[in-house]
């Protein structure tokens, strides 16, 4: 799966508001997302990560189904983890778990 967060959020906007530009949605979205929402959505569609609270506002404004929001949120978390591992330089693979045998007391 080669899907990422910025493409998914753009795809959802185009699905729920076909043929309309970001600025053209001001009548429908400004009251729900705030003034100048189009500048912030433009940054998000270009790759910036919003807060979880703003994602919830997008869910309400776009009237996303639970499944659509779940897919969007999974991509958001994946991108957030990838960005964090890039900054930290730590590998993304989980460390192997080691178990030790213990003696049972009688």
N, CA, C and O atoms as a GROMACS GRO file, in nm:
protein
  424
    1UNK      N    1   0.085  -0.118   0.000
    1UNK     CA    2   0.000   0.000   0.000
    1UNK      C    3   0.089   0.123   0.000
    1UNK      O    4   0.167   0.144   0.092
    2UNK      N    5   0.076   0.204  -0.104
    2UNK     CA    6   0.159   0.322  -0.119
    2UNK      C    7   0.080   0.450  -0.089
    2UNK      O    8   0.112   0.556  -0.143
    3UNK      N    9  -0.020   0.440  -0.004
    3UNK     CA   10  -0.105   0.553   0.029
    3UNK      C   11  -0.041   0.633   0.142
    3UNK      O   12   0.019   0.575   0.233
    4UNK      N   13  -0.055   0.765   0.138
    4UNK     CA   14  -0.005   0.846   0.248
    4UNK      C   15  -0.111   0.944   0.294
    4UNK      O   16  -0.214   0.960   0.228
    5UNK      N   17  -0.086   1.010   0.405
    5UNK     CA   18  -0.184   1.096   0.471
    5UNK      C   19  -0.226   1.212   0.383
    5UNK      O   20  -0.346   1.238   0.368
    6UNK      N   21  -0.130   1.283   0.325
    6UNK     CA   22  -0.165   1.403   0.248
    6UNK      C   23  -0.250   1.369   0.126
    6UNK      O   24  -0.341   1.444   0.090
    7UNK      N   25  -0.221   1.256   0.061
    7UNK     CA   26  -0.301   1.217  -0.055
    7UNK      C   27  -0.441   1.174  -0.013
    7UNK      O   28  -0.539   1.201  -0.083
    8UNK      N   29  -0.450   1.106   0.102
    8UNK     CA   30  -0.580   1.058   0.150
    8UNK      C   31  -0.670   1.175   0.187
    8UNK      O   32  -0.789   1.174   0.156
    9UNK      N   33  -0.616   1.276   0.254
    9UNK     CA   34  -0.700   1.389   0.296
    9UNK      C   35  -0.746   1.469   0.174
    9UNK      O   36  -0.857   1.522   0.174
   10UNK      N   37  -0.662   1.479   0.074
   10UNK     CA   38  -0.701   1.547  -0.051
   10UNK      C   39  -0.810   1.465  -0.122
   10UNK      O   40  -0.909   1.520  -0.170
   11UNK      N   41  -0.790   1.333  -0.126
   11UNK     CA   42  -0.888   1.244  -0.189
   11UNK      C   43  -1.025   1.255  -0.120
   11UNK      O   44  -1.128   1.257  -0.187
   12UNK      N   45  -1.025   1.261   0.013
   12UNK     CA   46  -1.151   1.273   0.087
   12UNK      C   47  -1.220   1.407   0.060
   12UNK      O   48  -1.342   1.413   0.046
   13UNK      N   49  -1.142   1.514   0.052
   13UNK     CA   50  -1.200   1.645   0.020
   13UNK      C   51  -1.264   1.643  -0.118
   13UNK      O   52  -1.375   1.691  -0.137
   14UNK      N   53  -1.193   1.586  -0.214
   14UNK     CA   54  -1.245   1.581  -0.351
   14UNK      C   55  -1.368   1.489  -0.360
   14UNK      O   56  -1.456   1.512  -0.442
   15UNK      N   57  -1.372   1.386  -0.276
   15UNK     CA   58  -1.485   1.294  -0.276
   15UNK      C   59  -1.610   1.361  -0.216
   15UNK      O   60  -1.720   1.348  -0.271
   16UNK      N   61  -1.592   1.431  -0.105
   16UNK     CA   62  -1.706   1.489  -0.034
   16UNK      C   63  -1.747   1.626  -0.088
   16UNK      O   64  -1.860   1.670  -0.066
   17UNK      N   65  -1.656   1.693  -0.159
   17UNK     CA   66  -1.687   1.824  -0.219
   17UNK      C   67  -1.636   1.825  -0.363
   17UNK      O   68  -1.542   1.898  -0.394
   18UNK      N   69  -1.696   1.745  -0.451
   18UNK     CA   70  -1.644   1.731  -0.588
   18UNK      C   71  -1.646   1.863  -0.665
   18UNK      O   72  -1.744   1.937  -0.662
   19UNK      N   73  -1.535   1.888  -0.734
   19UNK     CA   74  -1.526   2.003  -0.822
   19UNK      C   75  -1.508   2.138  -0.754
   19UNK      O   76  -1.513   2.241  -0.820
   20UNK      N   77  -1.488   2.139  -0.622
   20UNK     CA   78  -1.473   2.266  -0.551
   20UNK      C   79  -1.329   2.284  -0.502
   20UNK      O   80  -1.265   2.189  -0.458
   21UNK      N   81  -1.280   2.407  -0.512
   21UNK     CA   82  -1.146   2.438  -0.461
   21UNK      C   83  -1.154   2.462  -0.310
   21UNK      O   84  -1.263   2.473  -0.254
   22UNK      N   85  -1.038   2.469  -0.246
   22UNK     CA   86  -1.036   2.496  -0.102
   22UNK      C   87  -1.103   2.628  -0.069
   22UNK      O   88  -1.187   2.634   0.020
   23UNK      N   89  -1.068   2.732  -0.141
   23UNK     CA   90  -1.130   2.864  -0.115
   23UNK      C   91  -1.278   2.864  -0.149
   23UNK      O   92  -1.355   2.939  -0.088
   24UNK      N   93  -1.318   2.784  -0.242
   24UNK     CA   94  -1.459   2.775  -0.279
   24UNK      C   95  -1.545   2.710  -0.172
   24UNK      O   96  -1.668   2.720  -0.177
   25UNK      N   97  -1.483   2.645  -0.077
   25UNK     CA   98  -1.555   2.578   0.030
   25UNK      C   99  -1.577   2.667   0.152
   25UNK      O  100  -1.624   2.619   0.255
   26UNK      N  101  -1.545   2.794   0.142
   26UNK     CA  102  -1.552   2.881   0.259
   26UNK      C  103  -1.690   2.886   0.322
   26UNK      O  104  -1.702   2.888   0.444
   27UNK      N  105  -1.795   2.886   0.242
   27UNK     CA  106  -1.930   2.890   0.296
   27UNK      C  107  -1.965   2.766   0.377
   27UNK      O  108  -2.039   2.775   0.474
   28UNK      N  109  -1.912   2.653   0.338
   28UNK     CA  110  -1.944   2.527   0.404
   28UNK      C  111  -1.851   2.493   0.519
   28UNK      O  112  -1.893   2.431   0.617
   29UNK      N  113  -1.724   2.533   0.510
   29UNK     CA  114  -1.626   2.487   0.608
   29UNK      C  115  -1.576   2.593   0.706
   29UNK      O  116  -1.523   2.558   0.812
   30UNK      N  117  -1.592   2.720   0.675
   30UNK     CA  118  -1.534   2.824   0.759
   30UNK      C  119  -1.592   2.821   0.901
   30UNK      O  120  -1.518   2.841   0.997
   31UNK      N  121  -1.720   2.797   0.915
   31UNK     CA  122  -1.781   2.795   1.048
   31UNK      C  123  -1.734   2.675   1.130
   31UNK      O  124  -1.732   2.682   1.253
   32UNK      N  125  -1.696   2.566   1.063
   32UNK     CA  126  -1.655   2.445   1.134
   32UNK      C  127  -1.504   2.439   1.159
   32UNK      O  128  -1.460   2.386   1.261
   33UNK      N  129  -1.425   2.494   1.066
   33UNK     CA  130  -1.279   2.482   1.076
   33UNK      C  131  -1.209   2.613   1.111
   33UNK      O  132  -1.089   2.614   1.139
   34UNK      N  133  -1.282   2.724   1.109
   34UNK     CA  134  -1.222   2.852   1.146
   34UNK      C  135  -1.187   2.936   1.025
   34UNK      O  136  -1.184   2.890   0.911
   35UNK      N  137  -1.161   3.064   1.056
   35UNK     CA  138  -1.125   3.159   0.951
   35UNK      C  139  -0.991   3.120   0.890
   35UNK      O  140  -0.901   3.073   0.959
   36UNK      N  141  -0.979   3.139   0.762
   36UNK     CA  142  -0.856   3.106   0.687
   36UNK      C  143  -0.822   2.957   0.693
   36UNK      O  144  -0.705   2.919   0.686
   37UNK      N  145  -0.923   2.872   0.707
   37UNK     CA  146  -0.903   2.728   0.712
   37UNK      C  147  -0.834   2.677   0.587
   37UNK      O  148  -0.758   2.580   0.592
   38UNK      N  149  -0.859   2.744   0.473
   38UNK     CA  150  -0.804   2.698   0.345
   38UNK      C  151  -0.652   2.702   0.345
   38UNK      O  152  -0.588   2.620   0.279
   39UNK      N  153  -0.592   2.798   0.417
   39UNK     CA  154  -0.445   2.804   0.424
   39UNK      C  155  -0.391   2.684   0.500
   39UNK      O  156  -0.291   2.624   0.461
   40UNK      N  157  -0.459   2.649   0.610
   40UNK     CA  158  -0.415   2.535   0.690
   40UNK      C  159  -0.438   2.404   0.616
   40UNK      O  160  -0.351   2.317   0.616
   41UNK      N  161  -0.554   2.390   0.552
   41UNK     CA  162  -0.580   2.268   0.475
   41UNK      C  163  -0.482   2.254   0.360
   41UNK      O  164  -0.441   2.143   0.326
   42UNK      N  165  -0.445   2.365   0.299
   42UNK     CA  166  -0.347   2.362   0.191
   42UNK      C  167  -0.213   2.308   0.240
   42UNK      O  168  -0.149   2.228   0.173
   43UNK      N  169  -0.172   2.354   0.360
   43UNK     CA  170  -0.047   2.303   0.418
   43UNK      C  171  -0.057   2.155   0.450
   43UNK      O  172   0.038   2.080   0.428
   44UNK      N  173  -0.171   2.112   0.500
   44UNK     CA  174  -0.192   1.971   0.533
   44UNK      C  175  -0.186   1.886   0.406
   44UNK      O  176  -0.123   1.780   0.404
   45UNK      N  177  -0.252   1.932   0.301
   45UNK     CA  178  -0.250   1.858   0.175
   45UNK      C  179  -0.112   1.860   0.110
   45UNK      O  180  -0.083   1.779   0.022
   46UNK      N  181  -0.027   1.952   0.153
   46UNK     CA  182   0.111   1.957   0.102
   46UNK      C  183   0.206   1.872   0.186
   46UNK      O  184   0.321   1.851   0.148
   47UNK      N  185   0.158   1.822   0.302
   47UNK     CA  186   0.242   1.732   0.381
   47UNK      C  187   0.256   1.764   0.528
   47UNK      O  188   0.314   1.685   0.602
   48UNK      N  189   0.206   1.878   0.574
   48UNK     CA  190   0.214   1.912   0.717
   48UNK      C  191   0.115   1.826   0.795
   48UNK      O  192   0.008   1.791   0.744
   49UNK      N  193   0.150   1.791   0.918
   49UNK     CA  194   0.062   1.712   1.001
   49UNK      C  195  -0.017   1.801   1.097
   49UNK      O  196   0.042   1.881   1.169
   50UNK      N  197  -0.149   1.788   1.097
   50UNK     CA  198  -0.231   1.869   1.189
   50UNK      C  199  -0.235   1.805   1.327
   50UNK      O  200  -0.180   1.697   1.349
   51UNK      N  201  -0.301   1.873   1.420
   51UNK     CA  202  -0.323   1.814   1.552
   51UNK      C  203  -0.438   1.713   1.541
   51UNK      O  204  -0.515   1.715   1.445
   52UNK      N  205  -0.449   1.627   1.640
   52UNK     CA  206  -0.558   1.530   1.643
   52UNK      C  207  -0.692   1.604   1.656
   52UNK      O  208  -0.792   1.561   1.598
   53UNK      N  209  -0.694   1.714   1.731
   53UNK     CA  210  -0.816   1.791   1.744
   53UNK      C  211  -0.863   1.845   1.610
   53UNK      O  212  -0.983   1.846   1.581
   54UNK      N  213  -0.770   1.891   1.527
   54UNK     CA  214  -0.808   1.941   1.395
   54UNK      C  215  -0.856   1.826   1.306
   54UNK      O  216  -0.946   1.846   1.224
   55UNK      N  217  -0.799   1.708   1.322
   55UNK     CA  218  -0.848   1.592   1.247
   55UNK      C  219  -0.994   1.563   1.281
   55UNK      O  220  -1.073   1.529   1.194
   56UNK      N  221  -1.028   1.576   1.409
   56UNK     CA  222  -1.166   1.554   1.451
   56UNK      C  223  -1.258   1.659   1.390
   56UNK      O  224  -1.372   1.628   1.353
   57UNK      N  225  -1.211   1.783   1.378
   57UNK     CA  226  -1.290   1.888   1.314
   57UNK      C  227  -1.310   1.856   1.166
   57UNK      O  228  -1.418   1.878   1.111
   58UNK      N  229  -1.207   1.804   1.102
   58UNK     CA  230  -1.217   1.764   0.961
   58UNK      C  231  -1.320   1.652   0.946
   58UNK      O  232  -1.399   1.652   0.852
   59UNK      N  233  -1.318   1.558   1.039
   59UNK     CA  234  -1.415   1.448   1.034
   59UNK      C  235  -1.557   1.503   1.035
   59UNK      O  236  -1.642   1.459   0.957
   60UNK      N  237  -1.584   1.598   1.122
   60UNK     CA  238  -1.718   1.657   1.131
   60UNK      C  239  -1.750   1.742   1.008
   60UNK      O  240  -1.860   1.732   0.952
   61UNK      N  241  -1.656   1.824   0.965
   61UNK     CA  242  -1.679   1.914   0.852
   61UNK      C  243  -1.699   1.838   0.721
   61UNK      O  244  -1.784   1.875   0.640
   62UNK      N  245  -1.622   1.731   0.700
   62UNK     CA  246  -1.632   1.652   0.578
   62UNK      C  247  -1.741   1.545   0.588
   62UNK      O  248  -1.774   1.480   0.490
   63UNK      N  249  -1.796   1.528   0.709
   63UNK     CA  250  -1.896   1.424   0.736
   63UNK      C  251  -1.843   1.288   0.696
   63UNK      O  252  -1.906   1.214   0.620
   64UNK      N  253  -1.724   1.254   0.748
   64UNK     CA  254  -1.658   1.127   0.717
   64UNK      C  255  -1.727   1.013   0.791
   64UNK      O  256  -1.775   1.030   0.903
   65UNK      N  257  -1.731   0.898   0.727
   65UNK     CA  258  -1.780   0.778   0.794
   65UNK      C  259  -1.673   0.732   0.893
   65UNK      O  260  -1.559   0.777   0.887
   66UNK      N  261  -1.711   0.643   0.982
   66UNK     CA  262  -1.614   0.590   1.079
   66UNK      C  263  -1.499   0.518   1.007
   66UNK      O  264  -1.383   0.530   1.047
   67UNK      N  265  -1.532   0.446   0.901
   67UNK     CA  266  -1.429   0.374   0.826
   67UNK      C  267  -1.332   0.471   0.758
   67UNK      O  268  -1.210   0.450   0.762
   68UNK      N  269  -1.384   0.577   0.697
   68UNK     CA  270  -1.298   0.677   0.632
   68UNK      C  271  -1.207   0.744   0.734
   68UNK      O  272  -1.088   0.763   0.709
   69UNK      N  273  -1.264   0.780   0.849
   69UNK     CA  274  -1.184   0.845   0.952
   69UNK      C  275  -1.078   0.750   1.007
   69UNK      O  276  -0.965   0.790   1.034
   70UNK      N  277  -1.114   0.624   1.024
   70UNK     CA  278  -1.019   0.524   1.074
   70UNK      C  279  -0.900   0.510   0.978
   70UNK      O  280  -0.785   0.506   1.022
   71UNK      N  281  -0.928   0.501   0.849
   71UNK     CA  282  -0.820   0.492   0.749
   71UNK      C  283  -0.732   0.616   0.752
   71UNK      O  284  -0.610   0.606   0.748
   72UNK      N  285  -0.795   0.733   0.760
   72UNK     CA  286  -0.720   0.859   0.765
   72UNK      C  287  -0.632   0.864   0.890
   72UNK      O  288  -0.516   0.904   0.884
   73UNK      N  289  -0.689   0.823   1.003
   73UNK     CA  290  -0.615   0.827   1.129
   73UNK      C  291  -0.497   0.729   1.129
   73UNK      O  292  -0.391   0.761   1.182
   74UNK      N  293  -0.516   0.611   1.070
   74UNK     CA  294  -0.405   0.515   1.059
   74UNK      C  295  -0.290   0.574   0.978
   74UNK      O  296  -0.174   0.560   1.017
   75UNK      N  297  -0.322   0.639   0.867
   75UNK     CA  298  -0.218   0.702   0.785
   75UNK      C  299  -0.151   0.816   0.860
   75UNK      O  300  -0.030   0.837   0.847
   76UNK      N  301  -0.229   0.890   0.938
   76UNK     CA  302  -0.175   1.000   1.020
   76UNK      C  303  -0.074   0.946   1.120
   76UNK      O  304   0.036   1.000   1.133
   77UNK      N  305  -0.111   0.841   1.191
   77UNK     CA  306  -0.022   0.782   1.292
   77UNK      C  307   0.104   0.726   1.226
   77UNK      O  308   0.214   0.744   1.278
   78UNK      N  309   0.088   0.658   1.113
   78UNK     CA  310   0.204   0.602   1.043
   78UNK      C  311   0.301   0.713   1.003
   78UNK      O  312   0.422   0.700   1.022
   79UNK      N  313   0.249   0.823   0.947
   79UNK     CA  314   0.336   0.933   0.906
   79UNK      C  315   0.401   1.000   1.027
   79UNK      O  316   0.518   1.039   1.021
   80UNK      N  317   0.327   1.013   1.136
   80UNK     CA  318   0.380   1.074   1.257
   80UNK      C  319   0.496   0.990   1.312
   80UNK      O  320   0.599   1.046   1.352
   81UNK      N  321   0.480   0.859   1.314
   81UNK     CA  322   0.587   0.770   1.363
   81UNK      C  323   0.707   0.776   1.270
   81UNK      O  324   0.821   0.783   1.317
   82UNK      N  325   0.684   0.774   1.139
   82UNK     CA  326   0.794   0.781   1.044
   82UNK      C  327   0.871   0.912   1.057
   82UNK      O  328   0.994   0.913   1.050
   83UNK      N  329   0.800   1.022   1.077
   83UNK     CA  330   0.865   1.152   1.093
   83UNK      C  331   0.948   1.154   1.222
   83UNK      O  332   1.059   1.208   1.224
   84UNK      N  333   0.895   1.096   1.327
   84UNK     CA  334   0.966   1.093   1.455
   84UNK      C  335   1.091   1.006   1.447
   84UNK      O  336   1.195   1.043   1.502
   85UNK      N  337   1.083   0.892   1.379
   85UNK     CA  338   1.201   0.806   1.368
   85UNK      C  339   1.307   0.870   1.278
   85UNK      O  340   1.427   0.852   1.300
   86UNK      N  341   1.263   0.945   1.178
   86UNK     CA  342   1.360   1.017   1.093
   86UNK      C  343   1.438   1.119   1.176
   86UNK      O  344   1.560   1.130   1.164
   87UNK      N  345   1.366   1.194   1.259
   87UNK     CA  346   1.431   1.297   1.341
   87UNK      C  347   1.524   1.236   1.445
   87UNK      O  348   1.633   1.287   1.471
   88UNK      N  349   1.480   1.126   1.505
   88UNK     CA  350   1.559   1.067   1.614
   88UNK      C  351   1.674   0.981   1.563
   88UNK      O  352   1.774   0.964   1.632
   89UNK      N  353   1.659   0.927   1.443
   89UNK     CA  354   1.763   0.839   1.389
   89UNK      C  355   1.752   0.697   1.440
   89UNK      O  356   1.838   0.614   1.410
   90UNK      N  357   1.649   0.667   1.517
   90UNK     CA  358   1.629   0.532   1.570
   90UNK      C  359   1.561   0.445   1.466
   90UNK      O  360   1.480   0.494   1.387
   91UNK      N  361   1.592   0.316   1.466
   91UNK     CA  362   1.527   0.227   1.368
   91UNK      C  363   1.380   0.208   1.402
   91UNK      O  364   1.340   0.218   1.518
   92UNK      N  365   1.300   0.181   1.301
   92UNK     CA  366   1.157   0.164   1.319
   92UNK      C  367   1.121   0.022   1.361
   92UNK      O  368   1.012  -0.001   1.414
   93UNK      N  369   1.210  -0.074   1.337
   93UNK     CA  370   1.180  -0.212   1.370
   93UNK      C  371   1.173  -0.231   1.521
   93UNK      O  372   1.252  -0.173   1.594
   94UNK      N  373   1.078  -0.313   1.567
   94UNK     CA  374   1.070  -0.338   1.711
   94UNK      C  375   1.186  -0.425   1.758
   94UNK      O  376   1.234  -0.510   1.683
   95UNK      N  377   1.230  -0.403   1.878
   95UNK     CA  378   1.338  -0.483   1.936
   95UNK      C  379   1.284  -0.622   1.968
   95UNK      O  380   1.170  -0.635   2.011
   96UNK      N  381   1.367  -0.726   1.949
   96UNK     CA  382   1.320  -0.861   1.982
   96UNK      C  383   1.299  -0.875   2.133
   96UNK      O  384   1.371  -0.816   2.213
   97UNK      N  385   1.198  -0.953   2.169
   97UNK     CA  386   1.172  -0.976   2.310
   97UNK      C  387   1.247  -1.101   2.354
   97UNK      O  388   1.245  -1.204   2.286
   98UNK      N  389   1.313  -1.091   2.465
   98UNK     CA  390   1.388  -1.204   2.521
   98UNK      C  391   1.317  -1.252   2.647
   98UNK      O  392   1.273  -1.172   2.730
   99UNK      N  393   1.308  -1.383   2.659
   99UNK     CA  394   1.246  -1.441   2.777
   99UNK      C  395   1.348  -1.524   2.852
   99UNK      O  396   1.438  -1.582   2.791
  100UNK      N  397   1.334  -1.529   2.979
  100UNK     CA  398   1.427  -1.603   3.063
  100UNK      C  399   1.346  -1.709   3.139
  100UNK      O  400   1.236  -1.682   3.188
  101UNK      N  401   1.404  -1.830   3.148
  101UNK     CA  402   1.339  -1.935   3.224
  101UNK      C  403   1.360  -1.907   3.372
  101UNK      O  404   1.468  -1.868   3.415
  102UNK      N  405   1.257  -1.927   3.448
  102UNK     CA  406   1.268  -1.911   3.592
  102UNK      C  407   1.228  -2.040   3.660
  102UNK      O  408   1.146  -2.115   3.608
  103UNK      N  409   1.284  -2.065   3.775
  103UNK     CA  410   1.250  -2.184   3.851
  103UNK      C  411   1.124  -2.156   3.932
  103UNK      O  412   1.109  -2.050   3.993
  104UNK      N  413   1.035  -2.253   3.930
  104UNK     CA  414   0.914  -2.238   4.008
  104UNK      C  415   0.943  -2.280   4.152
  104UNK      O  416   1.009  -2.382   4.175
  105UNK      N  417   0.896  -2.204   4.245
  105UNK     CA  418   0.916  -2.241   4.384
  105UNK      C  419   0.804  -2.335   4.428
  105UNK      O  420   0.689  -2.322   4.386
  106UNK      N  421   0.842  -2.429   4.512
  106UNK     CA  422   0.745  -2.532   4.556
  106UNK      C  423   0.670  -2.489   4.676
  106UNK      O  424   0.585  -2.563   4.725
   0.00000   0.00000   0.00000
